[in-house]
């Protein structure tokens, strides 16, 4: 909000006085340093007379009792005359010293210099005040308002979002309904002694709509909305963040009932005592302490202020922040399921021109794992692709291209591969695809196989789940590992050699197998125990060296076992492997329906949009 600027307020007067003092002292120090920097040698009067008698003095300039002179070797000096020494002048004449005398009177140069300094200081002070008036009028900050909150306040008329603007997130919206009800009618809860949660913590991966949900809550409650990021509290000066927290809550109390939204609260809400030095003087820790105090502590807020915060790292937050009485309500904003994706796509697709025949339900089914932001970007990419190809509307081919770009990477047309390279890639991708096709009971349906380079891969075998899956069986995990290793197995069977093309496959399969052994209890040798590393990676462990050796042995045994199974499966179906590879070399991209017909395999429902 814009605040009126009072030029003659006590605060403004204090600021201009401080500015003038700082500027005047700075100029005076600069002037003194300039004086000191002049290359003058100070002589005593006796030394000065000796220099004259030695015929070393070339010229002197006399001003009252001060003498500035120049020796014949170029050295400048200065000294002070003794008033009753009448022998000086004959001595100067005797040794033919050039004498310049100045009239002693008012030092106008000094007066003019000081006048200019004062005038410049006053002008600079007025300039600072004018800049400050402009900044305050435009909502900007300045060096006198570092402790002011940087939160932006939105009035109810400025907030257009409602829960209808947020597709999906049904459970999250249900959790937030009572917050809206409390903000609309606080007396309904107070008359029976109920207390609404002071803080609501929205937890979810980036792009799932946490900020949008917070704005929708403010829009539904028809109340002011203060929005700020956690990093906006932090400055290099200790205490500034705490001052901004105090100012934020002071503003919020004036506009209560209202909502304060703090995005990325982990910037200030990390566990205390983990900063450099571990002391309590850390700026971030002081800011967190002030936030805790404002939300509860000794300051009991009687006004209905709801603090909504968002983070995707709840595990690093300080326990005092998430205890009852502060952020005691934690609402998870998950990745959208198929029904939610359909709602999100329906909401965004209205903003572009598109063919009426697009099956949004099928598009939602074919985009598992997409966040709300990913789906919005998918629609935008489809519109961009249509514009690039000079079409007036986005059709289903544009959405297919946009989905492939998001899931598989951008098609790389600049890479030039030899016929031998293309053949090896074709067999590698055919090995992946055929293993999955031959294990239909425990694998996801095949979507497409391509040997056109995309992203960082020279070829891609892409599958789609039949439905939203929240748990997996051991057989499904084993088959997924066999599919990963099928590419290398095909290389070895056909070419009798191996290449570096399976590096990413081994990385993925090793991670899955290690999780089977260490997390899922799927190893009879190691047992049904969870083995977790003490830190990041697998260098520090919470278990013995003997257990680590057993885990490594079991991971290797299972990897070899699944590789041999995949290899045996491909050897038994070598004819299908050759047919599929040759067709890939011919067409470069094959969809599941084409492959089922080509190999005579019972077709499964595919997620082809076109």
N, C-alpha and C positions, 0 to 999 in steps of 0.2 A: 504494500500500500504506500502511496505517496504521502510524505509528511511535510507540513509547512516549514519553511526555513526561516528562523528568527535570527536576524543578523546581530541583534543587540542582547541576545540571551546570555546569562552568566557562563554557560558552557562555551559559547562562541568566543566570548571575551577572553576566557582562560586559554582557549586554544590559540588565539592570535598572539597573546602575550608570550606564550611558550615558543611559538614560531619565531617571533622577533628576537627573543633572547638567544635562541639557538643559532639563528642566522648571524646576529651581531657578533657573538662570541667566535663563530667560525671565521668570519671575515677578519676580525681582529687578530686571531691566531695566524691566519694566512698572511696578514700584513707583517706581523712580527717575524714569521719565518722568512719572508722576503727580505726584511732588513738583515736578518742574521746570515742570509745567503750571500750578501755582498762580500766581495773578497778584499776586506780591509784588515791591515795589521795595526793593532793598537800599541802605540809607543808611549812610554813615560816621557815627561817633559825633558828630563836629563838625557835620555836616549835621543830625543829629537834634536837637542843642541849638539850632541856628539855627531849625529849624521850631517848636520850643517857644516861643522868644522872639518869633517872628513870629505866635504864637497860631494856628498852623495845625493843631496836634495836638488831636484830639478824645478818643481813648482809647488806652491802652496796656495790654498784658498781659505781665507780667513773670514769667519762669520761669528762676530762677537768674541767669545773666548774659545771657540772651537776652530780647529785647523784640520783640513783634509788636504793631504799632499801626495806627491808622486815622486818616487826616487828615480834616479837615472837608469836603473835596471828594470824599470817598469812596475815596481811594487807600489801598491797604494797603501796609505797609512792614514791614521787619524790620531789626534792628541788634543790636549787642553792647555791654553796659554796661562801662565802666571801673570796676573794683572800688573804687578809693579816691576816687571822685568823690562827696563828701558833699553837694555843692551841687545834685545832680540832684533829690532828693526835694522840697526847698523850692520849686524852680523849677516842678515839676509841680503843686504845691499852689497856687502863685501864679497860674498861668495856667489853673487849674481844669480840669486834665486828669484824666479818669476813669481811675483806676489799678486794675487787677485783678492780684492777686499769687497765684501758684501755689506750693504746697509742693514743694520740690525733694527728690525721693527716687527710688525705683526706678521706671523707666519701664515700667510693667506693660503699657501698650498696645503697645509695641514687642515685648515678650516674647510677648504673646498673638498678635500678628500673625505673628511668626516661627514660633511653634509651629503655627499654622494652616497656614502655607506648607509646613513640613516634613511635617505630617500629610497634607496634600493631595498632596504629591509622592509619599509612600510609597503612599498609596491609588491614585494614578494608575499607579504602577509595578506594583502587584499586579494592577490591572485589565488592563494591557498583557499581563502574563504569562498571565493567565487566558484572554484572547482568543487569545493565541498557542497555548496548549494546545488550545483548541477548534479552531482552524484546522488545526493539525498533525494532530489526530485525525480531521478530516474531509477531509484532503488539500488544504486551501486554502492560499493564499499569504499573506504578510504582509511588512511593511517590512524584516524581518531576513532574509528568504529570497528576495530578488530574483534572486540568482544560482543558485537551485535550478531544475532542469529542470521544465518544465511538461508533460512528456510523460506520458501515461497508460499504465500498464502493464497488459496483459491476460495473465492466466495461461492456459495451454493449455486448462484446463477452461472458461474464459469464451469461448473462440473457437469458434463453432459453424459457421463457414463452411468449406467444402471446395471443391475444384474442381468438384464436382457442383453447387455453388450458383452457379457462374459459367457461364452459357450463352454459347455462341459463344467468341470470342477463342481459337481453337484454336492458332494460331501462338504467341501470347503465353504460353499455358499450357505449350507445349512448351519454350519458352526458360526457363521457371521451374522445370521439373522437376529439372534438375541442382542448382539452389539447394536444393531440398527434400532431395535425396539427400545433399548435402554436410552439411546441418544434422543429418540423421539419423545419418550415419556419416562424420565428418570424416577418420578414419584411413584410409578407403578411398582417398582422394585424396592424403593426405600421404605414404603409404608409397611412392608412386612419384614424389613430388616435384611433384605438380600443385597449382596454386593456384586456388582458386575466386575469381571476381570479388568484390571487396569491395563494390561497389555496383551496383545495377540501376536504371536510369532508365526509368520507364514514361512513354511519350509518347503523348498522345492528346487528342482534344477532350473538353470537359466532358461527363460523363454516360455515358461508354463503359466505366466499371467499373474504373478504375485502383485506387481504394482497396479495392474488393471483391476484386480480384485479390491485393493485398498481404495482406489478412486471410486469404484462402484459402491462400496460401503458408504463413503461420504456422500455420493449422489443420492443413494436411497434414503439416508438419514437426513438429507437436506441441511447439512451443517458445514461450517468452514473446514478446510482441509489444508494442513501445513505439510509440505513435502520437503525432505532434505535427505542427503546421502550421509552415511556415516563418516566418510572422509572429509566432509565439510566442517567437521568439528575440530579437526587436527591442524595445528599450526606448529611452527618451530619454537614458539615461545610457550613455556609452561604456564598453564592457567587460562589461556585463551579459549581452549575447548570447553572447559568448565563454565566460563563466563557465557559462552554461546548457548550452552544447555540451559543455564538460568534464564537468559533472555528469551529463549524459545518458549519455555514453559510460562514465563511472565506474559508473553504475547498470547499464548493459548488460553490462559485464564481470563484474559480480557474478552475473548471471543467464544468462551465456553457456552454450550456444549460444542466440542469440536474434536477433530481427529488429527493426531500427529503421526505422520508416516516417515519412518527412518529406513531407507533402503540400504542394503549391504551393512547391516548393523555389526557384523563381525569385524569391521574396521576399527571399532572402539570397544566391542564387547568381548574381546578375547580374554581368556583366563589370565588373571592378574599374577604378577610375579614372574612372568616369562620374558619380560623385556630386557634390554641391555642393562646390566647392573642390578636388575631385580628390585630396585628401590621404589618407594611410593611417590617419588617426585617425577616419574615418567608422565609425560603429557597425556598419553592415551589412558593411563590408569586414573589420573585425576579426572579426566572427562567421564570415564565410566563411573567413578565414585559419585560424581555429581548427578549423573543420570539415575543411578540407584536411589540416591537421596530424594530426587524430585518425584520418582515414581512411588516411593514409600518412605522408608527411613523415618527421620524426625519431622519431615515436612508432610503433613497429612492433607492431601488435596481434596477439598470438599466439592470442587467443581467437577462436573462430568467431562473428563478428558480421557479419551481412549488413545493409547499408543499402539500403533500397528507397525511392526518391523518385519523385514524380509531378509532371509539369508539362505544360502545353499550349503552352508557349513555349520549346522547346529552343534556338532560335536566339539567345536573349539570355543563355544561361548562359556562365559564365566557362570558358575553354578548360582551365584547370587542374583544373576540376571534372570534366570529361568525358574527361580523358586516361586511358590505361591505368594501372591501379593504384587508380583511384578509381571513378567511374561509367563503367567501360569496357564495360558491357553495356547497350545501349539497346534496349528492347523496345517496339515500336509496338502500341498498342491502338486499332485502327481502328474506324470505324463498322461495325456488323454487316452482313453480306451477308444474302441472303434466307434461307439455311439457318439462319444464326445468329439472325436475327429470329424465325424459327419456334420455335427452342429457347427464346429469351427469353420469347416470348409464352406458350408452354406452361408455363414456370416460374411466371409471374405470374398466369396465368388460373386456376391452381389455388386462389388465395387468395380468389376471389370466387365467388358463386353465378351460374351462367350456363347457358344452354340447351345441350343436348348437340349440337345440330346446327350449331354454329359451326365454319366451316371455317378453322382456324388457318393452314393453308398459304396459302389465298387472302388472308387478312388480312395475313400476312407479305409477300406479293407486292405488296400494295397500300400498303405503308408504306416506300417507298424513302427512304433518307437519315435514318431515325429512329435515334437513339442508344438505348442500353439504358434510360436514364432516360426518354426520350420514350415508349418502349414501355410501361414501367411506368406512366407517367402516362396513357397511352391506355387501359389496362385499368381504372385507377382512375376515369377520366372516364366510361367506359362504365357502371361500377357506380353512380356518382353520378347519371348520367342516368336509369338504371333506378329508382333510389330517388326521384328527383324526380317520376317519372311513376307512382309507387305500384305498381311491379312487384316481384315477389319474386325475379326472376332477370334478369340482363342478357341481352338478345337481340341479334341481329345488327344491328337498327336502332340500338341504343345504341352499338355499335361504329362503325357508319357515321357517326353524329352526332359521336362523339368524334374520329374521324379527320378529318372535315371541319373541326371546330373547331381541331384542331392544325395542319392544312395550309392552311386557307383563312381561318381567323379566326372569331370568334363572330358568329352571325347578329344583325344589327342591326334590331330590329323597331320602334325608335322613329323611324327616318327616314321622313319622308313625302315622296314624290316625285310630281310631276304626271304626267299621261298623256304629255305631250310628252317629259319627262325619261326616263320609262320606255322610250319608243319609241327615243330616241337611244341609251340604254344597251343595248337589245336588239340594235340594228343593230351597235353597237360590238363586243359579245361575239360576235355571229354572224359578224362579219368575222374575228375571231381564230379561231373554231372552223372556219369554212369553208376558210380557207387551209390549215390542217393536214389537214383531211379530203381536200382535193384533191391533197395531196402525200404519199400514204400510204407511199411508198418511203423517205422520209427524215424522217418525223415520228413522234413518240410517239403511241400510240393515245389517242383522246379518252376522257375519263372522264365529265365532266359539264359542263354550262353552266348558269349561274344568273344571274339579274338581281336576286337578293335581296342587299342589301348585306351584306358580311362584312368584318370587320376594318376596314381603311382603304380598301377597294375597294367601288365601287357595284355591281360585277358581277364574276364570275369565270369564266374558261374554264380548266378543269383537265384536264391530260393525265397519263397514267401510262406509264412505260417498260415495254416488254415483258419486259425482263430487266435484270440488273445490267450497266451500261455503264461501262467504264473508259477507253475512247477514243471519240472522235467523228470522223466524216469531215467534210470541208469541206461536202458537200451537206447533211448533217444540221444543221450550224451555220447555213448560209445559210437553210434552211427555218425554223429556230427564230427567226431574225431577221424573216423574212417574216411569221410568225405574230404576232410582237410588234407589227409595223407594220400588220397587217391591220385592227385596230380603227380607227385613224385613217383608213386608206384607205376603209373603209366609210362613215364619217361624211362624208367629202368627196364620195363618189359619190352618196349618197342625199340629203344635206341641202345640198350645195353650200357647206358651211362647215366649220369645225373648232372643237373645244372644248379645254378644259384637261384632259379626261379621259385623254389619252394621255401625260401627263407621265411617269408611272412606266414606261410602255412604252418611251419614248425613252431614259430613263435606263438601262434594262436593255439595249436594243439597242445603244446607244452603247458600253457597256462590252464587250459581246461583240465588236463590230466592231473596237474598238481592240485587244482581245486577239488577234484574227485578224491584224491588221497588225503589232503590236509583239511578240507572243509566239510565234505559231504559224507565222510565215513564210508566210502565205496571201495575200500581195499581190505581184503581179509588179512593180508600180511601186516599192515600197519595198525589196523583196528579201527573201531568206531570212536575215534578221538579227534578233536579239532586241534591242529597244530598251527599256531599263528606266529608270524615273525614279530620281533619286538619293535621294529621300526619299518621304514620303507624298504622294499626289496626283500631279498633273502640272504642278508649278511649277518644280522643279529637275531637270535632265536630265543624263544621262551621254553625251549626244550633241549634235551641233551644232544651231544654229538652223535651218540649211537642212534638216536631217533632220526637225526638228520640224514645219516647214512642209509637207514632203512627207507626213508622217504625217497631219496635219490634213486635207490635201487628199484623201488616200486614204480616210480615215474618212468624209468627207462624200460622196465619189463612191460608195462602197459603200452607204452609207445611202440615198442617192437611188436607186441601182440596185435595191436590194431593195424599196424602197417602191413603185417603179413596177411591179415584177414582181407584188407582192401586189395592187396596184390593178388591173392588167390581168387577173389571175386572177379577181377578184371581178366585174369588168365582164362578163367572158365567162360568168359563172355568176350573173348578177343575179337570175334567177328563184329559184335555190336560196337566195340571200341573203334575199330577201323572205319565202319560205316559212318559213325557220328563224326569222327575226325575229318574224313574226306568231305562230308557235307559242310562242316564248319569252314574248311578251306575254300569251298566254293561260294558260300553265302556270307561268311564272316559273323553273322548273327542269326541265331535260331531261337524261336520261342518254344515253350513247353509243348504246345499242341503239335507243332511240326515234328518235334523229336519223338513224341509218343507214336505218331503215325509212321515215322521213318523206321523206328526200331520195333514196331509191333508190340508195344508195351501198353497195358491197360491204362487209359488216361485218368488223370486226377483233375479236380477242379483247379483251374489256373487263374491268376490275377492279372491277366492281360487286359489293359484298358480299352485297346482298340479292337 
